């Protein structure tokens, strides 16, 4: 039996994700085990996930995945490169993955490999440093470097899922692991678009009180309804805005948060205590050089107490969120000598120490903040991370 890894957010799970899993199996084999490394309660755009991690992991298991592992929050809030490296590292340490499968607008693994190798070259890196030195945003510097080394073939860098695919390939190469990258042409709408299978359009609909039945598998809709009835979603950063503002106003030093370079820490220090809303803070910190997504991630890290040092080393454990029978068999085959500690139940976390224990405590505190977004008072209790076991679907 072959195993394919997928690094994802499923925010929320939709038919495009089912297409990806199905196409992955159609290429590798129908009996392929699918392992997902999924962002937890916070996602890479610097927001709360619309439904909690166990609910989204359950959606994945009910719709084709066999095992869902958590991407710890500090790594989920990294830029695309850091996010990709953390996901690839976790899959490599599981020790059972033959492939990493990802969606892309290109759908051509050879084209993406060529682009990844070109942008990792010394020549491309010189161009990136040159444009960054002239004050260009990183995305513009990357595009300029790609144009210099690839010419017309640099078009591949203009699509967001292609960019993430390229980061996955680079991460596989950097880790030097025997996992093969494969890509599936993305179906439906573009990333964060308002059409097709876009998760962004689904979030907007859900937050407005609609249920986009035609865009989600029935089992995923059922989980959504269960969460809504239970008062656990849908949620967004707006639901905990006051709590976040309170935390930001108590921070005396922004220099320790990830990406706090080039004076950004001073801009956050200046405006965080004055802003009456998250948007007002971000709009005042924003300059042409910095993408809003980067600033949202920095703000969220500051609110959650995440420091740059928390992600200098790779993830120190594997946390299981959901699993089915095939996934259980897969876990039995994990090479304990090669693997990280595997947390299957909260009690397992009590055996952690050092950086691993600090990370789990950070995760627990982040979940406590997330729970404040729930509408029902009885659901807003703290300490959930120490009580919640994985979802098991047999």
N, C-alpha and C positions, 0 to 999 in steps of 0.2 A: 504493500500500500504506500503510495506517494503522499507527501504532505505539502500543502501550499500555505504560505503565510500571507496575510493581508493586513496592512497598517491602515487604520481607519478612524473615523469619528462617529459615523452613523447618527448624525445629528439633524433629523431623525433618520431611521432606516426607511428606504423607499425602494421602488421597483428597479431602479437603476443599480442598486446594490445587489439585488437578487440576480439581475442580469450578469453582473460581474462575477459572482460566485458560480453561476451556472456555466458561463463561458470558460472560466478557469477549469472547471471539471471536464468540460467538453474537449479541452486541449490535452490535459494531463491524464484523465481517466475518471470514469464515473465514481469509482470508489475512493477518490482522493479525499484525504482529511483536510479540512480547512481550519486554520488557526488564525484568529484575528487579534491583533494588538490594537486596542481601542482607547482613545482618550477617555478619561474618567468624567468627573462632574464639571470639568472646565475644558474648554476647547481652544484650539490654536489661534482663533481670531480674537482671543482675549475676552470671552464671554462665558456665562454659565451655559452648560448643555441644556437643551430644552426639556429633556427628561433625564432623570438620574442614571448613573452608569449601569446599575443592575437591571433597570427596565430596558435600556437600550441593548445591553448584552443579551437579555432574554429575547428581544426581537430578532437579534442575529441568529441565535441558536434555533429558534422556531422557523427560520427561513433559510437554512442551509449551512450555517457555520457549525463547527463541532466543539470548538474551544475558544473562549474569549478571555484574553489577558489584559490587564489594565496597563495603559501608559500612564505612569505616575504624573501627577499634576505639574510639578516643576518642569518636566520634559515636554509635556503637552503644550506648555506655554512658551516654548522656544520657537525660533524662526524655522523656516522649512528645512534647512540643513540639519539643525539640531534635532528637530522632530523626527526626521528620517533616520538619522544615526541612532537615536534611542530605540526606535522601533526595530531596526535591523539588528541591533545588539541583542535585544530581548529575544527575537526569533532565533538568532544564532546560538544563544545560551540554552534555549530549549533543546537544541541538539537533534531535532527530528525533522526540520524543514528542508525539503529538496528545492522548493521554488519560493520566490516572493512575487506575488501577482499584484499589479496595480493598473488602474485605469489611466488613459491618456487620450488626448485629442488625436495624437499621431497614430496610435495603434501599431506602430512599426518599431520593434525592439532594436533593430539594427540602426535606425536613424537616431533613436534615443541614446544608444550606447555611444555612437560616434559623437553626439553632442556632449555627453557626459565626459568623455575622454578629452575632447577639445577644450572644454571650459575648465578642466582641471590642470591643463598644461601651464608651464611657466609663462609662456607668452600671454595667455589669456589672463593669468593672475596679475601680470604687469599692467595690462590694460585696465583691469578692475581697480588696482591701486591708484593708477593715474587719474581715472575719472572720479574716484572717491576723494582724492586729494584736491580736485577742482570743485568739490562741494556737491557732486551729483548724488541723488539717492542711490541706494544699492541696486535697486531694480534697473535703473537707467544705466548704471555702470556695468552691470551684467550684460544688458542688451548691447551696449556699445562694444564690449569685449567680444561677445559672440559674433557680432557683425564683422569685427576685425579679423577673427580667426576662421570664421566659417562662411563669410560672404552671404549669398542668398540662402544658404542652408540654415542661417540663424533664425529663420521664421519659426522654427520649432520652439524657440524661447519665448514666443509671444502668447502662448497659451498656458494658463495656470496649472492644469493637471500635467502637462508636459514638463513644466518646471519641477514639480514635485517628483515626477517619475525620474527625471535626471538626478535629483538629489538621492533617490533610493539607489540608483545604479552607482553613484559616487560612493555612497556609504558602504555598499557591498564590496566595492573595490578597496576602500580604505580599511575595512575590517579584515580583508583577505580571507573570506569565508567561502566554502564550496556550496553556495546557494545560487541557483540560476534565476535571474530576473526574467519575468515575462509580462507582457502588457495586453490589455483588452481595450479595444477602442471604446471610448466613453459613449454611452447611449443617453439620449434625452438632452436636457438643457446644459448650458455651460456652468462651470463652477460659480456659485453665488449669483447665478442669474435668476430671473423671475419666471422662467418657463421650464417646460419639460420636467425632468426628474430632479430639478435643483432642490437641494436641501434648504437653501435660503427661502425659496418660495413656499415650501412646506412650513417652515418656521413662522413666516409671516401669516399664513393662513391659520395655523394653530393658535398663535397669539391673539388673533382676532376672533377666535371662537369657532372657526370652521374646522371641519374634519375632511381633508382631501382624500376621500375614499378611493378615487380612481388612480391615485399615484402611489399608494402603499399596499403591500400585501395584506390580506385579511388578518393574519396572525399579528402583524405589527399594529394594525388598527385596534385590535382587541386589547393589546398591551397599553396603547395610548389611552383608550377609554378607561381602563382599569386605573391608570395613574391619575387621570382627570377626576374620576369619581372619588378617588381616595384623597384628593387635594394635594397631589404631589406634582402638579404640572398642568400646562406648560409653564416654564419659568424663563426669565431673562435677567440680565444684570440690573435692570430697572427695579426688580423686586427686592433687591438688597442694596439699593443705592445709598440709603441713609446709613446703613451699617458700614459700607465701604468708605463713605465720606468721613465718618467718625474715625475709622482706622487711619486714613490718610492724614488727618489733622494731628494725629499723635506721633507721626513719624518724624524723627529729628534728623535723619540722614538717609537720603535716597541714593547715595553713591554705592551701596552694597547690592542693589537689585540688578538682575540681569540686564545687559545692554545699556547700563548707565555710563555712557561715554560722551565725549565731545561736548560737555556742558549740559547734557540733558538732565542730569541729576539736579543741577541748579535750577533749571526751568521748572522741574517738578516741585522742588522745594519751595520755589517762589509762589507757584499758582495753586498747589494742592490745598493749602490752608485757606485760600480765598474763594475757591469755586463753590457755587451753590448746587452744582450738578456735575456728574461725571463728564458729560459732553462739554460743559463750559471749561472744565480743567483741560481736557484734551485739546480743545480748539485754541486755547491760549498757549499750551505747550507746543503745539504743532508749528512746524516750519516747512518750507518746500522740500527740505532735504530728507525729512523723515516720514515714512508711511504711517498712516493712522493705525494700521494693524499692529505695528511695532509698539506704538505708544499705548494702545489698549492692553497689550501683553505686559508691558512694564507696569502700568497702573495696577493691573490685577495681581502681579507678583508682589508689588508693594503692599497691597491690601492683605495678601495672604501670608506675608512674612517670608517670602521666598527670596533667597539671596543668590548671587551669582555662583558662590562656592557650592551651592546645592546641586548644580548640574555639571561641575567640572569633571566629575567621574561618571561613568555610565551607571544606569539603574542597578541597584544592588540586590534586587529580589524580583521574583515573578509572582504576581498576584492574580489569582484565578477569580474571574467575575461570573462566568457561566460555563456550563459543560453539558454534553450529552454522553451517551454510552460510548460512541466512537472516541470522543474526546478523553473519556476516562481511560480507555485502553492506551491512547496516545501518551497520557501522563505517566502510565506505568512503564513506558519505554524510555522515559527521559533518563539520560546518563547522569546519575547523581554526582559523579566526579567532575563532569564538565559544567553542570548547571549551576545557576544561582539558587539560593533558597527559594522553595516554592511555597507560597502561602495559600493554603486551601481553606482555612478557617481563621477567624480573628485570633483564636488562641495561639496560632502559629506565630503571629507577630510578636508575641511576648518573649519569644526566644531570640529576637533580633537584637543587635547591639550596634554601637557606633553610628556610622553614617546611615545604615539601613534603618535603625530605630528612629533616628532623627527624621528621615524621610517619611516613615509611616506616621509619626506624630504630626508632621506637616499635613499629610493627607487627611488625617483625622480632623485637624482644625479646619481644613478647607471644606470638608464635608459638613462640619457644624455650621459654617457660614452658609453653605449651599442650602441647607435645610431651612434656614430662615426665609427662603423664598416661597415655601409652601403656603397654601392658602388656609389649610386647616391647622389650628393651634396644636392639636395632639400630634401632628406630624413634624412639628418644628423642634422636637427634643434633640439634645446633643448626645454625643457618644455613639452615634450609629456605626461608625467605622469599626468599633470594637464588638458590635453585635451582629452585623450583617454577614451571613454565610453566602457562598456562591449559589447562583440559581442552577438547579440540576434538572435537566429535562431527559427523561428516560424513554 
